[in-house]
């Protein structure tokens, strides 16, 4: 069944995700603050709208993929937001990595306003977004998740309902915590090989298929060695996620030393003007430290 879908936020991830919806024949209306960033989607058939109100008129579902929790809050609760202008009863899917606490609060308000809201953050980076192979972690009511599956399946391969509202975002925090320490390990391993005078490309070939293998090692390791710091996922956005994870861990009175160290490193990158680079630029940051 072909649906009329509004997509709000077409950055590095959003562009790939919206493109997958278009490739599956869905009608996609898009809203982003800068129209030029949506040019490639417009060429593929997406219809750009000047306001959220115009974008969500008569749609079956709305997907939001914006930057920060404050942006999510504004898109839903703001004067020009979805709670004011989306069709009553429509399916709202927030795929931004955001705060579990905010996700729960928005769900409660959405239910009171007769909307069906899911929190459905993703993992897989720009590569997964472009290829439609994202991992999607969903929180919300089971019936709403089932209704959203034809949409989510266009963008992801592994779609798992994690539980009630906020569970998707909480799962994504677990994901980011795992990545945070793993990225430090990947960078330190490659820097160790480099400092030892080894051919780092050969080292990467050997270790990525063994017990040390990980998505970050296989997908970001080659970018690190090439000096490719183009953003698949911005440093500043990853740091936002790590800070949210720290806040949630503190609420649980849970020690997270790896997360704390990774947060400190990425904060150092931000202070050194590296916020708009990809997370793999941590390798270049390490090179400058030594």
Secondary structure, 3 states (H helix, E strand, C coil): CCCEEEEECCCHHHHHHHHHHHHCCCEEEEECCCHHHHHHHHHCCCEECCCHHHHCCCCCEEEECCCCHHHHHHHHHCCCCHHHHCCCCCEEEECCCCCHHHHHHHHHHHHHCCCEEEECCEECHHHHHHHCCEEEEEECCHHHHHHHHHHHHHHEEEEEEEECCCHHHHHHHHHHHHHHHHHHHHHHHHHHHHHCCCCHHHHHHHHCCCCCCCHHHHHHHHHHHHCCCCCCCEHHHHHHHHHHHHHHHHHCCCCCHHHHHHHHHHHHHHHCCCCCCEHHHHHHHHHHHC
